[in-house]
Amino acid sequence: MAIYAIGDIQGCFSAFERLIDQIRFDPSTDTLWFVGDLVNRGPNSLAVLRWVKALGPSAIVVLGNHDLHLLAAADGGRPLREDDTFQDVLAAPDRGDLLEWLRHQRLLYREDNLVLVHAGLLPQWTVDEAAELAHEVEGVLRSPDYRSLLKQMYGASPRQWSKDLAGMSRYRVIINAFTRLRFCTPDGEMEFSRVGPPDTAPNGFFPWFEVPTRRSKEATVICGHWAALGLRVADNLLALDSGCVWGQKLSAVRLQDRRIYQVACSGE
């Protein structure tokens, strides 16, 4: 019995298949944890969604920003971008089932001292607080009012968490932290325009996991989202976006012993 965490697939189904073959995944005994961004930018989002959905309880999925964008575009709340490549999902005969399944996935998953999230955690949040906030937004996303959330979740404001936030401003900060965070200040102000490696941080900003006062640092956070960061393995961090969709590698880690598995990608 093994648990494998897998980085951002983004529709690169061929690379994903090769990675699954490499780790010799057995769905009857093993579990796959996905850091989000199953879809978009790569050529075969539909095959990825169908494969992961078919795993049932053998898959743990957290939502990434591209997954949420697919949901918003599917409901007409957001126009397609020029570089969106999930039209195969939108045209599929099983589109309704796939989108319903995706909409019911988590923003955060925790098991023992492990925390699975797409992008990161704000330094003010303990793991318990982050889990409660994720559950709050998940409830709205799974409710009949989900279309309003998907339509209004876009934007970078507010840039900082406050427990006094309410309504869509509150949900937007939570979603942005879980699915878009790279750099922030020690007091949790987020910066979204920089997507480069850690040494490109603006003055006063840090990679979220390097903020010394981060209240979740006792947990091991498993995340993706930051291709320019690349594979990063530390005591309390497993960052797994190794740029598959950009022609680099798709990565997995076996959580029991932190063995790394990788396959080369060509954007396929």
FENHU-V64077 format. One record per residue. N is the residue number from 1. RES is the residue in one small letter. PHI is phi in degrees with one decimal (999 if undefined). PSI is psi as a letter, one per 40 degrees, with the letter a starting at -180 (none if undefined). Layout:
n | res | phi | psi
N | RES | PHI | PSI
N | RES | PHI | PSI
This chain:
n | res | phi | psi
1 | m | 999 | h
2 | a | -137.4 | i
3 | i | -115.2 | h
4 | y | -116.4 | h
5 | a | -96.5 | h
6 | i | -122.3 | h
7 | g | -74.0 | a
8 | d | -59.8 | h
9 | i | -87.2 | d
10 | q | 52.2 | f
11 | g | 79.9 | e
12 | c | -88.1 | g
13 | f | -68.8 | d
14 | s | -61.3 | d
15 | a | -63.5 | d
16 | f | -60.6 | d
17 | e | -58.8 | d
18 | r | -67.0 | d
19 | l | -67.6 | d
20 | i | -61.4 | d
21 | d | -63.8 | d
22 | q | -64.3 | d
23 | i | -83.1 | e
24 | r | 56.9 | f
25 | f | -63.2 | h
26 | d | -119.6 | h
27 | p | -65.8 | e
28 | s | -78.9 | e
29 | t | -129.6 | d
30 | d | -102.4 | i
31 | t | -130.6 | i
32 | l | -108.7 | h
33 | w | -106.4 | h
34 | f | -109.8 | h
35 | v | -81.7 | e
36 | g | 100.1 | i
37 | d | 56.0 | f
38 | l | -66.4 | d
39 | v | -122.0 | i
40 | n | 86.5 | i
41 | r | 80.0 | d
42 | g | -87.7 | i
43 | p | -89.4 | e
44 | n | -142.0 | g
45 | s | -62.6 | d
46 | l | -61.1 | d
47 | a | -64.0 | d
48 | v | -63.2 | d
49 | l | -60.3 | d
50 | r | -61.3 | d
51 | w | -66.8 | d
52 | v | -69.1 | d
53 | k | -58.9 | d
54 | a | -66.6 | e
55 | l | -70.1 | d
56 | g | 59.6 | b
57 | p | -69.7 | e
58 | s | -80.8 | e
59 | a | -122.8 | h
60 | i | -115.0 | h
61 | v | -124.0 | h
62 | v | -111.4 | i
63 | l | -80.6 | h
64 | g | -105.8 | i
65 | n | -62.6 | d
66 | h | -71.8 | d
67 | d | -64.4 | d
68 | l | -64.8 | d
69 | h | -64.8 | d
70 | l | -58.4 | d
71 | l | -60.7 | d
72 | a | -67.3 | d
73 | a | -67.0 | d
74 | a | -64.9 | d
75 | d | -94.7 | e
76 | g | 78.5 | e
77 | g | -83.5 | e
78 | r | -151.6 | h
79 | p | -70.7 | i
80 | l | -67.9 | i
81 | r | -91.0 | i
82 | e | -60.5 | d
83 | d | -98.2 | e
84 | d | -71.1 | h
85 | t | -130.2 | f
86 | f | -101.8 | f
87 | q | -61.0 | d
88 | d | -62.9 | d
89 | v | -68.7 | d
90 | l | -64.9 | d
91 | a | -95.4 | e
92 | a | -75.2 | i
93 | p | -64.8 | d
94 | d | -100.2 | f
95 | r | -53.8 | d
96 | g | -60.4 | d
97 | d | -65.0 | d
98 | l | -65.4 | d
99 | l | -69.6 | d
100 | e | -62.8 | d
101 | w | -61.9 | d
102 | l | -62.9 | d
103 | r | -64.9 | d
104 | h | -98.2 | e
105 | q | -83.1 | i
106 | r | -89.4 | i
107 | l | -96.7 | d
108 | l | -149.1 | i
109 | y | -132.1 | h
110 | r | -130.1 | i
111 | e | -148.7 | h
112 | d | 55.5 | b
113 | n | -98.0 | e
114 | l | -103.5 | h
115 | v | -127.5 | h
116 | l | -103.4 | h
117 | v | -153.7 | i
118 | h | -70.0 | d
119 | a | -108.3 | d
120 | g | 173.7 | a
121 | l | -127.1 | h
122 | l | -68.7 | i
123 | p | -64.1 | d
124 | q | -75.4 | e
125 | w | -92.8 | h
126 | t | -75.1 | i
127 | v | -61.9 | d
128 | d | -60.8 | d
129 | e | -65.2 | d
130 | a | -61.1 | d
131 | a | -63.2 | d
132 | e | -65.8 | d
133 | l | -68.4 | d
134 | a | -60.5 | d
135 | h | -62.5 | d
136 | e | -61.6 | d
137 | v | -73.1 | d
138 | e | -56.9 | d
139 | g | -61.8 | d
140 | v | -69.3 | d
141 | l | -63.3 | d
142 | r | -92.3 | e
143 | s | -92.0 | i
144 | p | -62.8 | e
145 | d | -92.4 | e
146 | y | -63.0 | d
147 | r | -62.8 | d
148 | s | -63.8 | d
149 | l | -61.6 | d
150 | l | -63.4 | d
151 | k | -71.5 | d
152 | q | -104.5 | e
153 | m | -75.6 | e
154 | y | -73.5 | i
155 | g | 122.1 | i
156 | a | -104.4 | e
157 | s | -119.4 | h
158 | p | -68.6 | i
159 | r | -94.9 | e
160 | q | -138.6 | i
161 | w | -74.8 | i
162 | s | -144.9 | h
163 | k | -65.4 | e
164 | d | -84.7 | e
165 | l | -63.6 | i
166 | a | -140.2 | i
167 | g | 62.8 | a
168 | m | -66.4 | d
169 | s | -61.1 | d
170 | r | -65.0 | d
171 | y | -62.8 | d
172 | r | -64.6 | d
173 | v | -62.3 | d
174 | i | -62.5 | d
175 | i | -62.1 | d
176 | n | -62.0 | d
177 | a | -65.2 | d
178 | f | -72.7 | d
179 | t | -119.7 | e
180 | r | -132.0 | e
181 | l | -65.0 | h
182 | r | -130.4 | c
183 | f | -110.8 | i
184 | c | -153.9 | i
185 | t | -88.4 | i
186 | p | -58.2 | d
187 | d | -95.0 | e
188 | g | 90.4 | e
189 | e | -73.4 | h
190 | m | -94.1 | i
191 | e | -128.4 | h
192 | f | -110.8 | e
193 | s | -81.0 | d
194 | r | -91.3 | h
195 | v | -123.2 | e
196 | g | -80.7 | a
197 | p | -68.3 | i
198 | p | -54.8 | d
199 | d | -75.7 | e
200 | t | -98.1 | e
201 | a | -61.1 | h
202 | p | -63.6 | i
203 | n | -58.3 | h
204 | g | 90.0 | e
205 | f | -109.0 | i
206 | f | -136.0 | i
207 | p | -55.0 | h
208 | w | -54.7 | d
209 | f | -81.0 | e
210 | e | -101.3 | e
211 | v | -65.8 | h
212 | p | -64.7 | d
213 | t | -95.1 | e
214 | r | -59.1 | h
215 | r | -82.0 | e
216 | s | -104.2 | e
217 | k | -69.7 | e
218 | e | -78.4 | e
219 | a | -91.8 | i
220 | t | -97.4 | h
221 | v | -93.6 | h
222 | i | -107.8 | h
223 | c | -146.7 | i
224 | g | -139.8 | b
225 | h | 76.7 | d
226 | w | -110.7 | g
227 | a | -61.7 | d
228 | a | -69.8 | d
229 | l | -73.8 | d
230 | g | 75.6 | a
231 | l | -64.5 | h
232 | r | -136.4 | h
233 | v | -117.5 | h
234 | a | -139.3 | i
235 | d | -56.8 | d
236 | n | -119.1 | f
237 | l | -149.6 | h
238 | l | -126.6 | g
239 | a | -98.1 | h
240 | l | -116.8 | e
241 | d | -82.4 | g
242 | s | -105.4 | f
243 | g | 75.3 | f
244 | c | -55.7 | d
245 | v | -67.2 | e
246 | w | -98.9 | e
247 | g | 83.0 | e
248 | q | -103.6 | b
249 | k | -137.8 | i
250 | l | -106.5 | h
251 | s | -119.0 | i
252 | a | -138.0 | i
253 | v | -131.9 | h
254 | r | -82.5 | h
255 | l | -69.4 | d
256 | q | -63.9 | d
257 | d | -130.5 | e
258 | r | 61.5 | f
259 | r | -71.0 | h
260 | i | -98.7 | h
261 | y | -123.1 | h
262 | q | -144.6 | i
263 | v | -128.4 | i
264 | a | -73.4 | i
265 | c | -123.3 | i
266 | s | -132.7 | f
267 | g | 75.5 | e
268 | e | -84.2 | none
